[in-house]
Structures are given as C-alpha cells and as structure tokens.
Amino acid sequence: MYLLNTSTYKLKAFPDVKKRPSFAILSHTWYPEQEILFKHYKALKGYFKLMKACEQAKTHNLEYIWVDTCCIDKDSSAELSEAINSMYPYYRDSTVCYAYLNDVPSTSEQDPEAKISAFRNSRWFTRGWTLQELIAPSKVIFFSAKWTPIGTKTGLRTTISEVTQIPTALLRFHYPQAQLSKLSDYSIAQKMSWAAKRETTRPEDIAYCLMGVFDINMPLLYGEGEHCAFLRLQEEIIKSSTDQSIFAWRARENSGARRGLFARAPSEFVESGNIIGGSIPNFYRVTNYGLELRLPLLKC
C-alpha cells in the first residue's frame, strides 16, 4: 500500500499492514483527464483537490493520506487488482475519510438537509465506488467544492439515508473492526438495492465496486463486460452465503424470455430494498451444468 506524505507530497510504500501508520483517505469523483496520477504531478484541477485533502489531514495530525488517483500504479495490473480487492479494508481502516463533493457550493449558501439541495443531488451519491466509501469508514466528513465542511456521515445520516436508501443504523455505526459483521445484518438483496441506481465509467466496475461490500475477492477481467462480471460476483457470493435473497430480483421488461436465476446487474434489485434474508440448510452451488439447488417440494 502506498501512502502520500501530507507535508512532502512524496509516496511511501507500506507493505506490512502492522507497521502502517494512521492515515486519512479521500473519497471523490474523478475529473476526466484532470487527475494527479501515480507517476506524475500536473497543474490540473486534481492538484487543488489533492493539496486541500493533505491540508485537512494535517489538521487531524495525520502524516499520511491515501488517494486512489495517485496511490495506485494503474500501469501495473497486479497492483491495480490488489488495490481494488483491498479498497474496502483501506476505507474501513482509515482514521477519517474526506468525501469531497465538487458540485456542492458552500454550505453557508444552502442547507444540505433541505428537500432540494445540492448536497442531496450531488453526483457523489450516484457513483458505484462511493457506496463502499460511504459505508466502510467509521468517520466520514463531507466537504463542498471550496472545501468548506458540510457535515459528517453520522450527523447527516437521515438525509443520506433518504438519498441512498441505506438504513440510518448502518450510517451511525462507529466501530470499523465490527463493520463487516454489522453489514452482514442486511440481506444480499438489500445491499444490492443500494447499488441499483449507481453508475460506473467502466461497465465491469459495477460488479467490482461491490466486492468489499460482500467481503469477497476475485480477479479483475476488464473487457469481460458488465453481465459477466456481475455473474462472477454472484457466483463468488454464494460460495460463502446461503442467503436466498440473492434470487430476489426483477428482470427488465425487455430483457428476453429466457433467463437464469442470477441477475444481470444491480439495477435489477432496485425493488428489493425491503427483502429480508433467508437461509436454508440445503446447499446450492455452481457446477459445469449451471446452478445446482436442493429445495423442498410442497404439496398444493
């Protein structure tokens, strides 16, 4: 894991998690072609964002910060895969997460909890990767375009819940070491529904961005397409879960007559937010013939 020094702006590798210092982490949406990448620094819009994030970290007495745009060497497929598979733990283990909403003006001009506000309508709430970036950290502070503090995840949990459909109980949970067990209180269908209206730039990322939410790891195969990536995600999920709510989705009207038991995208779980998880003692698994299930027969 690379971390950025908040004073020298130099990257330093910390391969041993046990020796890794406390760090802040940035959550943001990307500027197309305007980000500061791993191997170079440019006079781009992303530079201002990076510097302000470092300034905030120093106010919390944190020497290091992690920023995805410059702390991942995307020229290395192995490092990219490791980083994406480790993304949820990165956010979970951070001391504080700064959520930068570049499309939200200063809060002195607008109440973020108002029914019609820039905060509620921020693009940040529509992106796939920011789902885990909202859930995983124990502390999230939101900032406007001018880096004015908007509020915290806990303080704004009612508004955030209304926007994202994520229960307020999860948004006020403060103990990162128990976060996954708390997340497991919700069914697969419920967690899928939180991503149903979110989007990603690369089609496969709509599946990859959910790996941490379901506590699984799998290889990244960019080019396989959204449906194949999401199918692999579901196959990995059922290896460690017997929650039948994974099958509680609704197909699109024009999706074709013949469908398997797995959904094609999180969007098909859009109506599954109230589905309670249920398990059966009998198993199901993916075989070379498809999905094998053992279910009871009921006499009508």
GIVEN-V81765 format. One record per pair of residues at least 24 apart in sequence whose C-alpha atoms are under 10 Angstrom apart, sorted by sequence separation. I is the first residue (numbers start at 0). J is the second residue. If there is no record, write none. Layout:
i: (I & I)
j: (J & J)
This chain:
i: (25 & 65 & 99 & 100 & 118 & 165 & 201 & 202 & 203 & 204 & 205 & 206 & 207 & 215 & 244 & 247 & 65 & 98 & 118 & 164 & 165 & 187 & 203 & 204 & 206 & 207 & 210 & 214 & 26 & 117 & 133 & 164 & 187 & 202 & 203 & 206 & 210 & 213 & 245 & 248 & 10 & 25 & 165 & 166 & 202 & 206 & 213 & 234 & 244 & 247 & 10 & 24 & 25 & 65 & 164 & 165 & 233 & 247 & 23 & 24 & 37 & 40 & 64 & 163 & 164 & 165 & 183 & 233 & 245 & 247 & 260 & 261 & 23 & 36 & 37 & 39 & 64 & 163 & 164 & 182 & 183 & 231 & 233 & 244 & 259 & 260 & 25 & 35 & 36 & 37 & 38 & 64 & 65 & 98 & 118 & 134 & 139 & 163 & 182 & 183 & 230 & 244 & 245 & 259 & 23 & 24 & 35 & 36 & 37 & 38 & 64 & 133 & 138 & 163 & 179 & 182 & 229 & 230 & 243 & 244 & 245 & 23 & 34 & 35 & 36 & 37 & 38 & 61 & 130 & 137 & 138 & 163 & 179 & 229 & 230 & 242 & 243 & 244 & 22 & 23 & 34 & 35 & 36 & 37 & 38 & 61 & 98 & 135 & 136 & 137 & 138 & 163 & 179 & 229 & 230 & 242 & 243 & 244 & 34 & 35 & 36 & 37 & 38 & 59 & 97 & 98 & 124 & 130 & 134 & 135 & 137 & 138 & 179 & 226 & 228 & 229 & 241 & 242 & 243 & 1 & 23 & 36 & 37 & 38 & 59 & 96 & 106 & 134 & 136 & 137 & 138 & 226 & 227 & 228 & 229 & 241 & 242 & 243 & 22 & 23 & 36 & 37 & 96 & 105 & 106 & 125 & 133 & 134 & 135 & 136 & 137 & 138 & 226 & 227 & 241 & 242 & 22 & 23 & 29 & 56 & 104 & 105 & 106 & 111 & 124 & 125 & 134 & 135 & 136 & 137 & 225 & 226 & 240 & 241 & 21 & 22 & 23 & 24 & 25 & 26 & 27 & 29 & 56 & 96 & 97 & 103 & 104 & 105 & 106 & 110 & 111 & 119 & 124 & 135 & 136 & 137 & 225 & 241 & 21 & 22 & 23 & 24 & 25 & 26 & 27 & 56 & 91 & 96 & 103 & 104 & 105 & 107 & 109 & 118 & 119 & 135 & 241 & 243 & 8 & 20 & 21 & 22 & 23 & 24 & 25 & 26 & 27 & 56 & 87 & 90 & 91 & 95 & 96 & 97 & 98 & 99 & 100 & 101 & 102 & 103 & 104 & 105 & 106 & 107 & 118 & 121 & 134 & 137 & 241 & 8 & 20 & 21 & 22 & 23 & 24 & 25 & 55 & 86 & 90 & 91 & 93 & 94 & 95 & 96 & 97 & 98 & 99 & 100 & 101 & 102 & 103 & 104 & 105 & 106 & 107 & 119 & 120 & 136 & 240 & 241 & 20 & 21 & 22 & 23 & 24 & 25 & 88 & 89 & 90 & 91 & 92 & 93 & 94 & 95 & 96 & 97 & 98 & 99 & 100 & 101 & 102 & 103 & 104 & 105 & 106 & 112 & 119 & 135 & 240 & 241 & 5 & 6 & 19 & 20 & 52 & 87 & 90 & 91 & 92 & 93 & 94 & 95 & 96 & 97 & 98 & 99 & 100 & 101 & 103 & 105 & 106 & 111 & 112 & 114 & 118 & 119 & 134 & 135 & 238 & 5 & 8 & 52 & 86 & 87 & 90 & 91 & 92 & 93 & 94 & 95 & 96 & 97 & 98 & 99 & 100 & 101 & 104 & 112 & 113 & 134 & 237 & 238 & 3 & 5 & 7 & 52 & 86 & 89 & 90 & 91 & 93 & 99 & 100 & 103 & 112 & 187 & 237 & 238 & 5 & 6 & 52 & 87 & 88 & 89 & 90 & 91 & 99 & 111 & 112 & 135 & 237 & 238 & 5 & 6 & 51 & 87 & 88 & 90 & 98 & 99 & 111 & 134 & 237 & 4 & 5 & 86 & 87 & 90 & 97 & 99 & 100 & 187 & 235 & 3 & 5 & 6 & 98 & 99 & 187 & 234 & 235 & 5 & 6 & 48 & 97 & 98 & 234 & 4 & 5 & 11 & 4 & 10 & 48 & 98 & 187 & 191 & 9 & 10 & 97 & 98 & 187 & 188 & 191 & 5 & 6 & 7 & 8 & 10 & 96 & 187 & 188 & 189 & 190 & 5 & 6 & 7 & 8 & 96 & 186 & 187 & 188 & 189 & 192 & 209 & 234 & 4 & 5 & 6 & 186 & 187 & 188 & 191 & 4 & 5 & 12 & 186 & 187 & 188 & 189 & 206 & 3 & 4 & 5 & 10 & 11 & 186 & 187 & 188 & 205 & 206 & 2 & 3 & 4 & 5 & 10 & 130 & 187 & 188 & 205 & 2 & 3 & 4 & 205 & 1 & 2 & 3 & 1 & 2 & 3 & 130 & 131 & 1 & 2 & 26 & 130 & 0 & 1 & 2 & 24 & 25 & 129 & 1 & 3 & 23 & 24 & 127 & 128 & 2 & 3 & 22 & 23 & 24 & 127 & 130 & 198 & 1 & 2 & 22 & 24 & 25 & 126 & 127 & 129 & 197 & 198 & 1 & 2 & 23 & 24 & 125 & 127 & 128 & 195 & 196 & 197 & 0 & 1 & 22 & 23 & 24 & 25 & 26 & 27 & 28 & 125 & 126 & 127 & 128 & 129 & 194 & 195 & 196 & 0 & 1 & 21 & 22 & 23 & 24 & 25 & 26 & 27 & 28 & 30 & 125 & 126 & 127 & 128 & 194 & 195 & 196 & 21 & 22 & 23 & 24 & 25 & 26 & 27 & 28 & 29 & 124 & 125 & 126 & 127 & 193 & 194 & 195 & 196 & 20 & 21 & 22 & 23 & 24 & 25 & 26 & 27 & 28 & 124 & 125 & 126 & 127 & 191 & 192 & 193 & 194 & 195 & 196 & 20 & 21 & 22 & 23 & 24 & 25 & 26 & 27 & 28 & 123 & 124 & 125 & 126 & 191 & 192 & 194 & 195 & 122 & 190 & 191 & 192 & 193 & 194 & 195 & 128 & 132 & 135 & 191 & 192 & 193 & 195 & 127 & 128 & 131 & 135 & 188 & 191 & 192 & 195 & 0 & 127 & 128 & 130 & 131 & 134 & 190 & 191 & 192 & 193 & 126 & 127 & 128 & 129 & 130 & 131 & 132 & 188 & 189 & 191 & 192 & 193 & 127 & 128 & 131 & 132 & 188 & 189 & 191 & 192 & 0 & 1 & 94 & 127 & 128 & 130 & 131 & 187 & 188 & 189 & 190 & 191 & 192 & 0 & 93 & 126 & 127 & 130 & 188 & 189 & 190 & 192 & 91 & 92 & 188 & 189 & 91 & 92 & 187 & 188 & 189 & 190 & 0 & 90 & 91 & 186 & 187 & 188 & 189 & 91 & 186 & 188 & 189 & 88 & 91 & 185 & 186 & 187 & 188 & 189 & 88 & 91 & 185 & 186 & 187 & 188 & 0 & 185 & 186 & 187 & 52 & 185 & 186 & 187 & 55 & 88 & 184 & 185 & 186 & 87 & 184 & 183 & 28 & 29 & 51 & 52 & 27 & 28 & 51 & 27 & 28 & 48 & 26 & 28 & 48 & 28 & 48 & 27 & 28 & 27 & 28 & 26 & 27 & 26 & 26 & 27 & 26 & 166 & 25 & 26 & 165 & 24 & 164 & 24 & 26 & 25 & 26 & 24 & 25 & 26 & 91 & 83 & 87 & 86 & 87 & 84 & 87 & 88 & 83 & 84 & 86 & 87 & 83 & 84 & 85 & 86 & 87 & 84 & 85 & 87 & 88 & 83 & 84 & 87 & 83 & 85 & 84 & 85 & 84 & 85 & 84 & 83 & 84 & 83 & 84 & 81 & 83 & 84 & 80 & 81 & 83 & 80 & 81 & 80 & 81 & 80 & 79 & 80 & 77 & 77 & 76)
j: (49 & 89 & 123 & 124 & 142 & 189 & 225 & 226 & 227 & 228 & 229 & 230 & 231 & 239 & 268 & 271 & 90 & 123 & 143 & 189 & 190 & 212 & 228 & 229 & 231 & 232 & 235 & 239 & 52 & 143 & 159 & 190 & 213 & 228 & 229 & 232 & 236 & 239 & 271 & 274 & 37 & 52 & 192 & 193 & 229 & 233 & 240 & 261 & 271 & 274 & 38 & 52 & 53 & 93 & 192 & 193 & 261 & 275 & 52 & 53 & 66 & 69 & 93 & 192 & 193 & 194 & 212 & 262 & 274 & 276 & 289 & 290 & 53 & 66 & 67 & 69 & 94 & 193 & 194 & 212 & 213 & 261 & 263 & 274 & 289 & 290 & 56 & 66 & 67 & 68 & 69 & 95 & 96 & 129 & 149 & 165 & 170 & 194 & 213 & 214 & 261 & 275 & 276 & 290 & 55 & 56 & 67 & 68 & 69 & 70 & 96 & 165 & 170 & 195 & 211 & 214 & 261 & 262 & 275 & 276 & 277 & 56 & 67 & 68 & 69 & 70 & 71 & 94 & 163 & 170 & 171 & 196 & 212 & 262 & 263 & 275 & 276 & 277 & 56 & 57 & 68 & 69 & 70 & 71 & 72 & 95 & 132 & 169 & 170 & 171 & 172 & 197 & 213 & 263 & 264 & 276 & 277 & 278 & 69 & 70 & 71 & 72 & 73 & 94 & 132 & 133 & 159 & 165 & 169 & 170 & 172 & 173 & 214 & 261 & 263 & 264 & 276 & 277 & 278 & 37 & 59 & 72 & 73 & 74 & 95 & 132 & 142 & 170 & 172 & 173 & 174 & 262 & 263 & 264 & 265 & 277 & 278 & 279 & 59 & 60 & 73 & 74 & 133 & 142 & 143 & 162 & 170 & 171 & 172 & 173 & 174 & 175 & 263 & 264 & 278 & 279 & 60 & 61 & 67 & 94 & 142 & 143 & 144 & 149 & 162 & 163 & 172 & 173 & 174 & 175 & 263 & 264 & 278 & 279 & 60 & 61 & 62 & 63 & 64 & 65 & 66 & 68 & 95 & 135 & 136 & 142 & 143 & 144 & 145 & 149 & 150 & 158 & 163 & 174 & 175 & 176 & 264 & 280 & 61 & 62 & 63 & 64 & 65 & 66 & 67 & 96 & 131 & 136 & 143 & 144 & 145 & 147 & 149 & 158 & 159 & 175 & 281 & 283 & 49 & 61 & 62 & 63 & 64 & 65 & 66 & 67 & 68 & 97 & 128 & 131 & 132 & 136 & 137 & 138 & 139 & 140 & 141 & 142 & 143 & 144 & 145 & 146 & 147 & 148 & 159 & 162 & 175 & 178 & 282 & 50 & 62 & 63 & 64 & 65 & 66 & 67 & 97 & 128 & 132 & 133 & 135 & 136 & 137 & 138 & 139 & 140 & 141 & 142 & 143 & 144 & 145 & 146 & 147 & 148 & 149 & 161 & 162 & 178 & 282 & 283 & 63 & 64 & 65 & 66 & 67 & 68 & 131 & 132 & 133 & 134 & 135 & 136 & 137 & 138 & 139 & 140 & 141 & 142 & 143 & 144 & 145 & 146 & 147 & 148 & 149 & 155 & 162 & 178 & 283 & 284 & 49 & 50 & 63 & 64 & 96 & 131 & 134 & 135 & 136 & 137 & 138 & 139 & 140 & 141 & 142 & 143 & 144 & 145 & 147 & 149 & 150 & 155 & 156 & 158 & 162 & 163 & 178 & 179 & 282 & 50 & 53 & 97 & 131 & 132 & 135 & 136 & 137 & 138 & 139 & 140 & 141 & 142 & 143 & 144 & 145 & 146 & 149 & 157 & 158 & 179 & 282 & 283 & 49 & 51 & 53 & 98 & 132 & 135 & 136 & 137 & 139 & 145 & 146 & 149 & 158 & 233 & 283 & 284 & 52 & 53 & 99 & 134 & 135 & 136 & 137 & 138 & 146 & 158 & 159 & 182 & 284 & 285 & 53 & 54 & 99 & 135 & 136 & 138 & 146 & 147 & 159 & 182 & 285 & 53 & 54 & 135 & 136 & 139 & 146 & 148 & 149 & 236 & 284 & 53 & 55 & 56 & 148 & 149 & 237 & 284 & 285 & 56 & 57 & 99 & 148 & 149 & 285 & 56 & 57 & 63 & 57 & 63 & 101 & 151 & 240 & 244 & 63 & 64 & 151 & 152 & 241 & 242 & 245 & 60 & 61 & 62 & 63 & 65 & 151 & 242 & 243 & 244 & 245 & 61 & 62 & 63 & 64 & 152 & 242 & 243 & 244 & 245 & 248 & 265 & 290 & 61 & 62 & 63 & 243 & 244 & 245 & 248 & 62 & 63 & 70 & 244 & 245 & 246 & 247 & 264 & 62 & 63 & 64 & 69 & 70 & 245 & 246 & 247 & 264 & 265 & 62 & 63 & 64 & 65 & 70 & 190 & 247 & 248 & 265 & 63 & 64 & 65 & 266 & 63 & 64 & 65 & 64 & 65 & 66 & 193 & 194 & 65 & 66 & 90 & 194 & 65 & 66 & 67 & 89 & 90 & 194 & 67 & 69 & 89 & 90 & 193 & 194 & 69 & 70 & 89 & 90 & 91 & 194 & 197 & 265 & 69 & 70 & 90 & 92 & 93 & 194 & 195 & 197 & 265 & 266 & 70 & 71 & 92 & 93 & 194 & 196 & 197 & 264 & 265 & 266 & 70 & 71 & 92 & 93 & 94 & 95 & 96 & 97 & 98 & 195 & 196 & 197 & 198 & 199 & 264 & 265 & 266 & 71 & 72 & 92 & 93 & 94 & 95 & 96 & 97 & 98 & 99 & 101 & 196 & 197 & 198 & 199 & 265 & 266 & 267 & 93 & 94 & 95 & 96 & 97 & 98 & 99 & 100 & 101 & 196 & 197 & 198 & 199 & 265 & 266 & 267 & 268 & 93 & 94 & 95 & 96 & 97 & 98 & 99 & 100 & 101 & 197 & 198 & 199 & 200 & 264 & 265 & 266 & 267 & 268 & 269 & 94 & 95 & 96 & 97 & 98 & 99 & 100 & 101 & 102 & 197 & 198 & 199 & 200 & 265 & 266 & 268 & 269 & 197 & 265 & 266 & 267 & 268 & 269 & 270 & 204 & 208 & 211 & 267 & 268 & 269 & 271 & 204 & 205 & 208 & 212 & 265 & 268 & 269 & 272 & 78 & 205 & 206 & 208 & 209 & 212 & 268 & 269 & 270 & 271 & 205 & 206 & 207 & 208 & 209 & 210 & 211 & 267 & 268 & 270 & 271 & 272 & 207 & 208 & 211 & 212 & 268 & 269 & 271 & 272 & 81 & 82 & 175 & 208 & 209 & 211 & 212 & 268 & 269 & 270 & 271 & 272 & 273 & 82 & 175 & 208 & 209 & 212 & 270 & 271 & 272 & 274 & 174 & 175 & 271 & 272 & 175 & 176 & 271 & 272 & 273 & 274 & 85 & 175 & 176 & 271 & 272 & 273 & 274 & 177 & 272 & 274 & 275 & 175 & 178 & 272 & 273 & 274 & 275 & 276 & 176 & 179 & 273 & 274 & 275 & 276 & 89 & 274 & 275 & 276 & 142 & 275 & 276 & 277 & 146 & 179 & 275 & 276 & 277 & 179 & 276 & 276 & 122 & 123 & 145 & 146 & 122 & 123 & 146 & 123 & 124 & 144 & 123 & 125 & 145 & 126 & 146 & 126 & 128 & 128 & 129 & 128 & 129 & 129 & 131 & 132 & 132 & 272 & 132 & 133 & 272 & 132 & 272 & 136 & 139 & 139 & 140 & 139 & 140 & 141 & 211 & 204 & 208 & 208 & 209 & 207 & 210 & 211 & 207 & 208 & 210 & 211 & 208 & 209 & 210 & 211 & 212 & 210 & 211 & 213 & 214 & 210 & 211 & 214 & 211 & 214 & 214 & 215 & 215 & 216 & 216 & 216 & 217 & 217 & 218 & 216 & 218 & 219 & 216 & 217 & 219 & 217 & 218 & 218 & 219 & 219 & 219 & 220 & 218 & 219 & 219)
